[in-house]
Amino acid sequence: MERSLKNIKMVVAYEGTAYAGFQLQINGPTIQGEIEKAILKITGEPIHILGAGRTDAGVHAWGQVVNFKSATTIPLSKFKKALNSVLPRDIVIRIVTEVAPDFHAQHSAISKTYIYRLYHSNERPLFERNLVYYYPYPLQVNKMNEVLPYIVGEHDFKSFQASGSLIQTTIRKVNHCRLDVTGMEIRIIINANGFLYHMVRNIAGTLIQIGGGQINGADFQKIMEAKDRKRAGPTAPAQGLCLQEVIYST
């Protein structure tokens, strides 16, 4: 008799420095590939996991969510420990739970929170060097803060979408966006119902230009209204970005 399948949800943290992104690629190791290999080693099942977000090469996560169907009889508390024992040291399974059969890591999500980390100092970072974007030039954080209200709400974010994306709509709803400053670190924190390709990194790059005085608040509003990627700032480097949390209704 065929065993029933569990729908297993996992919250995963990883440092993306050594990977070609979350999703399987032919040009290098990926987070998905490493997790699927680990599951195969532990359960003997060739599993395909579904991720809440396809983080790019060099991007990190604290709260990436995946789910998959499995017939494993290993208790989930032991399953987590077993996976972590065979995964690379830069990937950690934080939480493992069984969820409803219709749960989908991507489609069931109602919002996601990303954090972009800037290290603003004359001296380069050491221990955090792979997790932040080192920016040693002058920045006026108050000027960056002034334009955040333009980002919050439902808008067309086409100006902050990487070229070449094929999607039905570039309208997204940003629930909140703020800057946190702690010591040398400036964190751009954005929660939205969805994100366009490179949206957070392009917003971060544009905010950095505002802080540096290359553009002003009025320019930022015009960039939003233009719906033209060429009008916005450069794409901020991948290492500063982290998928912090994926939020579900239950």
DRENKEZA-98643 format. One record per residue (C-alpha): residue in three letters; z, x, y. Coordinates in steps of 0.2 Angstrom, whole numbers. Layout:
BEGIN
<mike residu="ALA" zz="Z" xx="X" yy="Y"/>
...
This chain:
BEGIN
<mike residu="MET" zz="0" xx="0" yy="0"/>
<mike residu="GLU" zz="-5" xx="7" yy="17"/>
<mike residu="ARG" zz="9" xx="12" yy="28"/>
<mike residu="SER" zz="11" xx="3" yy="45"/>
<mike residu="LEU" zz="7" xx="13" yy="60"/>
<mike residu="LYS" zz="20" xx="16" yy="74"/>
<mike residu="ASN" zz="14" xx="17" yy="92"/>
<mike residu="ILE" zz="23" xx="33" yy="98"/>
<mike residu="LYS" zz="25" xx="37" yy="117"/>
<mike residu="MET" zz="30" xx="54" yy="123"/>
<mike residu="VAL" zz="35" xx="61" yy="140"/>
<mike residu="VAL" zz="28" xx="79" yy="141"/>
<mike residu="ALA" zz="31" xx="93" yy="153"/>
<mike residu="TYR" zz="20" xx="108" yy="154"/>
<mike residu="GLU" zz="15" xx="123" yy="165"/>
<mike residu="GLY" zz="-4" xx="122" yy="166"/>
<mike residu="THR" zz="-7" xx="140" yy="171"/>
<mike residu="ALA" zz="-14" xx="145" yy="154"/>
<mike residu="TYR" zz="-24" xx="130" yy="151"/>
<mike residu="ALA" zz="-41" xx="122" yy="155"/>
<mike residu="GLY" zz="-33" xx="106" yy="159"/>
<mike residu="PHE" zz="-25" xx="92" yy="149"/>
<mike residu="GLN" zz="-41" xx="84" yy="141"/>
<mike residu="LEU" zz="-50" xx="93" yy="126"/>
<mike residu="GLN" zz="-62" xx="106" yy="133"/>
<mike residu="ILE" zz="-74" xx="118" yy="124"/>
<mike residu="ASN" zz="-71" xx="132" yy="137"/>
<mike residu="GLY" zz="-53" xx="135" yy="133"/>
<mike residu="PRO" zz="-36" xx="129" yy="127"/>
<mike residu="THR" zz="-29" xx="112" yy="133"/>
<mike residu="ILE" zz="-13" xx="103" yy="133"/>
<mike residu="GLN" zz="-20" xx="89" yy="122"/>
<mike residu="GLY" zz="-27" xx="101" yy="110"/>
<mike residu="GLU" zz="-10" xx="110" yy="108"/>
<mike residu="ILE" zz="-1" xx="94" yy="106"/>
<mike residu="GLU" zz="-13" xx="87" yy="93"/>
<mike residu="LYS" zz="-12" xx="103" yy="83"/>
<mike residu="ALA" zz="7" xx="102" yy="83"/>
<mike residu="ILE" zz="7" xx="84" yy="77"/>
<mike residu="LEU" zz="-6" xx="89" yy="63"/>
<mike residu="LYS" zz="6" xx="103" yy="58"/>
<mike residu="ILE" zz="21" xx="92" yy="57"/>
<mike residu="THR" zz="14" xx="76" yy="50"/>
<mike residu="GLY" zz="-3" xx="81" yy="42"/>
<mike residu="GLU" zz="-11" xx="67" yy="52"/>
<mike residu="PRO" zz="-27" xx="71" yy="62"/>
<mike residu="ILE" zz="-20" xx="62" yy="78"/>
<mike residu="HIS" zz="-30" xx="58" yy="94"/>
<mike residu="ILE" zz="-17" xx="56" yy="109"/>
<mike residu="LEU" zz="-20" xx="46" yy="124"/>
<mike residu="GLY" zz="-14" xx="53" yy="141"/>
<mike residu="ALA" zz="-9" xx="45" yy="157"/>
<mike residu="GLY" zz="-18" xx="57" yy="167"/>
<mike residu="ARG" zz="-31" xx="71" yy="165"/>
<mike residu="THR" zz="-23" xx="85" yy="174"/>
<mike residu="ASP" zz="-35" xx="99" yy="179"/>
<mike residu="ALA" zz="-35" xx="117" yy="174"/>
<mike residu="GLY" zz="-19" xx="126" yy="182"/>
<mike residu="VAL" zz="-11" xx="109" yy="186"/>
<mike residu="HIS" zz="7" xx="106" yy="179"/>
<mike residu="ALA" zz="17" xx="91" yy="174"/>
<mike residu="TRP" zz="35" xx="86" yy="172"/>
<mike residu="GLY" zz="32" xx="68" yy="167"/>
<mike residu="GLN" zz="15" xx="67" yy="159"/>
<mike residu="VAL" zz="15" xx="52" yy="146"/>
<mike residu="VAL" zz="5" xx="51" yy="130"/>
<mike residu="ASN" zz="4" xx="39" yy="116"/>
<mike residu="PHE" zz="-3" xx="39" yy="98"/>
<mike residu="LYS" zz="-3" xx="29" yy="82"/>
<mike residu="SER" zz="6" xx="37" yy="67"/>
<mike residu="ALA" zz="12" xx="33" yy="50"/>
<mike residu="THR" zz="25" xx="46" yy="50"/>
<mike residu="THR" zz="42" xx="42" yy="43"/>
<mike residu="ILE" zz="51" xx="57" yy="52"/>
<mike residu="PRO" zz="65" xx="50" yy="63"/>
<mike residu="LEU" zz="59" xx="51" yy="81"/>
<mike residu="SER" zz="74" xx="62" yy="86"/>
<mike residu="LYS" zz="69" xx="75" yy="73"/>
<mike residu="PHE" zz="51" xx="72" yy="77"/>
<mike residu="LYS" zz="54" xx="78" yy="94"/>
<mike residu="LYS" zz="63" xx="94" yy="88"/>
<mike residu="ALA" zz="50" xx="98" yy="76"/>
<mike residu="LEU" zz="36" xx="97" yy="88"/>
<mike residu="ASN" zz="45" xx="108" yy="101"/>
<mike residu="SER" zz="48" xx="121" yy="87"/>
<mike residu="VAL" zz="29" xx="123" yy="85"/>
<mike residu="LEU" zz="22" xx="120" yy="102"/>
<mike residu="PRO" zz="18" xx="134" yy="114"/>
<mike residu="ARG" zz="33" xx="139" yy="125"/>
<mike residu="ASP" zz="24" xx="132" yy="141"/>
<mike residu="ILE" zz="24" xx="114" yy="133"/>
<mike residu="VAL" zz="39" xx="104" yy="130"/>
<mike residu="ILE" zz="41" xx="86" yy="123"/>
<mike residu="ARG" zz="55" xx="78" yy="134"/>
<mike residu="ILE" zz="56" xx="61" yy="127"/>
<mike residu="VAL" zz="49" xx="52" yy="111"/>
<mike residu="THR" zz="51" xx="33" yy="108"/>
<mike residu="GLU" zz="42" xx="20" yy="98"/>
<mike residu="VAL" zz="34" xx="7" yy="110"/>
<mike residu="ALA" zz="24" xx="-10" yy="108"/>
<mike residu="PRO" zz="8" xx="-9" yy="99"/>
<mike residu="ASP" zz="-2" xx="-13" yy="114"/>
<mike residu="PHE" zz="6" xx="0" yy="125"/>
<mike residu="HIS" zz="-7" xx="12" yy="132"/>
<mike residu="ALA" zz="-2" xx="28" yy="142"/>
<mike residu="GLN" zz="-16" xx="26" yy="155"/>
<mike residu="HIS" zz="-20" xx="8" yy="156"/>
<mike residu="SER" zz="-2" xx="1" yy="155"/>
<mike residu="ALA" zz="4" xx="12" yy="170"/>
<mike residu="ILE" zz="7" xx="4" yy="186"/>
<mike residu="SER" zz="9" xx="20" yy="197"/>
<mike residu="LYS" zz="10" xx="38" yy="196"/>
<mike residu="THR" zz="19" xx="51" yy="207"/>
<mike residu="TYR" zz="12" xx="68" yy="211"/>
<mike residu="ILE" zz="20" xx="82" yy="220"/>
<mike residu="TYR" zz="11" xx="96" yy="229"/>
<mike residu="ARG" zz="22" xx="111" yy="232"/>
<mike residu="LEU" zz="19" xx="124" yy="247"/>
<mike residu="TYR" zz="28" xx="140" yy="248"/>
<mike residu="HIS" zz="29" xx="144" yy="266"/>
<mike residu="SER" zz="36" xx="161" yy="270"/>
<mike residu="ASN" zz="31" xx="178" yy="275"/>
<mike residu="GLU" zz="36" xx="184" yy="258"/>
<mike residu="ARG" zz="27" xx="179" yy="242"/>
<mike residu="PRO" zz="36" xx="169" yy="229"/>
<mike residu="LEU" zz="41" xx="178" yy="213"/>
<mike residu="PHE" zz="49" xx="166" yy="200"/>
<mike residu="GLU" zz="39" xx="151" yy="206"/>
<mike residu="ARG" zz="23" xx="160" yy="209"/>
<mike residu="ASN" zz="13" xx="150" yy="196"/>
<mike residu="LEU" zz="20" xx="133" yy="202"/>
<mike residu="VAL" zz="17" xx="134" yy="221"/>
<mike residu="TYR" zz="3" xx="137" yy="233"/>
<mike residu="TYR" zz="9" xx="152" yy="244"/>
<mike residu="TYR" zz="4" xx="149" yy="262"/>
<mike residu="PRO" zz="11" xx="163" yy="274"/>
<mike residu="TYR" zz="3" xx="156" yy="290"/>
<mike residu="PRO" zz="11" xx="145" yy="304"/>
<mike residu="LEU" zz="13" xx="127" yy="300"/>
<mike residu="GLN" zz="20" xx="113" yy="311"/>
<mike residu="VAL" zz="28" xx="101" yy="298"/>
<mike residu="ASN" zz="31" xx="88" yy="311"/>
<mike residu="LYS" zz="12" xx="87" yy="314"/>
<mike residu="MET" zz="9" xx="84" yy="296"/>
<mike residu="ASN" zz="22" xx="71" yy="295"/>
<mike residu="GLU" zz="14" xx="61" yy="310"/>
<mike residu="VAL" zz="-1" xx="57" yy="300"/>
<mike residu="LEU" zz="7" xx="51" yy="284"/>
<mike residu="PRO" zz="7" xx="33" yy="289"/>
<mike residu="TYR" zz="-12" xx="33" yy="289"/>
<mike residu="ILE" zz="-11" xx="37" yy="270"/>
<mike residu="VAL" zz="1" xx="24" yy="265"/>
<mike residu="GLY" zz="-6" xx="7" yy="260"/>
<mike residu="GLU" zz="-23" xx="1" yy="252"/>
<mike residu="HIS" zz="-37" xx="11" yy="259"/>
<mike residu="ASP" zz="-54" xx="18" yy="254"/>
<mike residu="PHE" zz="-50" xx="37" yy="250"/>
<mike residu="LYS" zz="-68" xx="42" yy="247"/>
<mike residu="SER" zz="-66" xx="56" yy="260"/>
<mike residu="PHE" zz="-53" xx="64" yy="248"/>
<mike residu="GLN" zz="-63" xx="62" yy="232"/>
<mike residu="ALA" zz="-72" xx="77" yy="224"/>
<mike residu="SER" zz="-90" xx="75" yy="224"/>
<mike residu="GLY" zz="-99" xx="70" yy="208"/>
<mike residu="SER" zz="-86" xx="57" yy="202"/>
<mike residu="LEU" zz="-93" xx="41" yy="194"/>
<mike residu="ILE" zz="-81" xx="27" yy="197"/>
<mike residu="GLN" zz="-83" xx="9" yy="202"/>
<mike residu="THR" zz="-72" xx="9" yy="218"/>
<mike residu="THR" zz="-63" xx="23" yy="229"/>
<mike residu="ILE" zz="-50" xx="11" yy="235"/>
<mike residu="ARG" zz="-33" xx="15" yy="230"/>
<mike residu="LYS" zz="-15" xx="9" yy="236"/>
<mike residu="VAL" zz="-3" xx="23" yy="241"/>
<mike residu="ASN" zz="15" xx="16" yy="239"/>
<mike residu="HIS" zz="23" xx="30" yy="248"/>
<mike residu="CYS" zz="20" xx="47" yy="254"/>
<mike residu="ARG" zz="32" xx="59" yy="262"/>
<mike residu="LEU" zz="36" xx="78" yy="265"/>
<mike residu="ASP" zz="52" xx="86" yy="259"/>
<mike residu="VAL" zz="57" xx="103" yy="266"/>
<mike residu="THR" zz="70" xx="113" yy="256"/>
<mike residu="GLY" zz="71" xx="132" yy="261"/>
<mike residu="MET" zz="54" xx="140" yy="260"/>
<mike residu="GLU" zz="46" xx="125" yy="251"/>
<mike residu="ILE" zz="37" xx="110" yy="258"/>
<mike residu="ARG" zz="34" xx="96" yy="245"/>
<mike residu="ILE" zz="20" xx="83" yy="248"/>
<mike residu="ILE" zz="25" xx="68" yy="237"/>
<mike residu="ILE" zz="13" xx="54" yy="234"/>
<mike residu="ASN" zz="15" xx="39" yy="223"/>
<mike residu="ALA" zz="0" xx="27" yy="221"/>
<mike residu="ASN" zz="-7" xx="14" yy="209"/>
<mike residu="GLY" zz="-21" xx="27" yy="205"/>
<mike residu="PHE" zz="-29" xx="43" yy="211"/>
<mike residu="LEU" zz="-47" xx="49" yy="213"/>
<mike residu="TYR" zz="-53" xx="66" yy="207"/>
<mike residu="HIS" zz="-44" xx="79" yy="217"/>
<mike residu="MET" zz="-37" xx="66" yy="229"/>
<mike residu="VAL" zz="-20" xx="74" yy="231"/>
<mike residu="ARG" zz="-26" xx="92" yy="232"/>
<mike residu="ASN" zz="-39" xx="86" yy="245"/>
<mike residu="ILE" zz="-26" xx="77" yy="255"/>
<mike residu="ALA" zz="-14" xx="92" yy="254"/>
<mike residu="GLY" zz="-28" xx="104" yy="260"/>
<mike residu="THR" zz="-31" xx="92" yy="275"/>
<mike residu="LEU" zz="-13" xx="91" yy="279"/>
<mike residu="ILE" zz="-12" xx="110" yy="279"/>
<mike residu="GLN" zz="-26" xx="110" yy="292"/>
<mike residu="ILE" zz="-16" xx="98" yy="303"/>
<mike residu="GLY" zz="0" xx="109" yy="301"/>
<mike residu="GLY" zz="-10" xx="124" yy="305"/>
<mike residu="GLY" zz="-18" xx="116" yy="321"/>
<mike residu="GLN" zz="-36" xx="116" yy="315"/>
<mike residu="ILE" zz="-37" xx="97" yy="316"/>
<mike residu="ASN" zz="-25" xx="84" yy="324"/>
<mike residu="GLY" zz="-19" xx="66" yy="320"/>
<mike residu="ALA" zz="-34" xx="58" yy="328"/>
<mike residu="ASP" zz="-46" xx="68" yy="317"/>
<mike residu="PHE" zz="-36" xx="63" yy="302"/>
<mike residu="GLN" zz="-39" xx="45" yy="305"/>
<mike residu="LYS" zz="-57" xx="48" yy="308"/>
<mike residu="ILE" zz="-58" xx="57" yy="292"/>
<mike residu="MET" zz="-51" xx="43" yy="283"/>
<mike residu="GLU" zz="-63" xx="31" yy="291"/>
<mike residu="ALA" zz="-78" xx="42" yy="288"/>
<mike residu="LYS" zz="-78" xx="40" yy="269"/>
<mike residu="ASP" zz="-86" xx="57" yy="268"/>
<mike residu="ARG" zz="-79" xx="71" yy="258"/>
<mike residu="LYS" zz="-87" xx="84" yy="270"/>
<mike residu="ARG" zz="-76" xx="78" yy="284"/>
<mike residu="ALA" zz="-59" xx="82" yy="275"/>
<mike residu="GLY" zz="-51" xx="99" yy="273"/>
<mike residu="PRO" zz="-53" xx="111" yy="258"/>
<mike residu="THR" zz="-46" xx="107" yy="241"/>
<mike residu="ALA" zz="-29" xx="115" yy="239"/>
<mike residu="PRO" zz="-26" xx="127" yy="224"/>
<mike residu="ALA" zz="-22" xx="119" yy="208"/>
<mike residu="GLN" zz="-6" xx="128" yy="205"/>
<mike residu="GLY" zz="4" xx="119" yy="218"/>
<mike residu="LEU" zz="1" xx="102" yy="210"/>
<mike residu="CYS" zz="12" xx="93" yy="197"/>
<mike residu="LEU" zz="11" xx="76" yy="189"/>
<mike residu="GLN" zz="29" xx="71" yy="192"/>
<mike residu="GLU" zz="31" xx="54" yy="185"/>
<mike residu="VAL" zz="21" xx="39" yy="177"/>
<mike residu="ILE" zz="29" xx="22" yy="180"/>
<mike residu="TYR" zz="27" xx="7" yy="169"/>
<mike residu="SER" zz="33" xx="-11" yy="172"/>
<mike residu="THR" zz="45" xx="-10" yy="157"/>
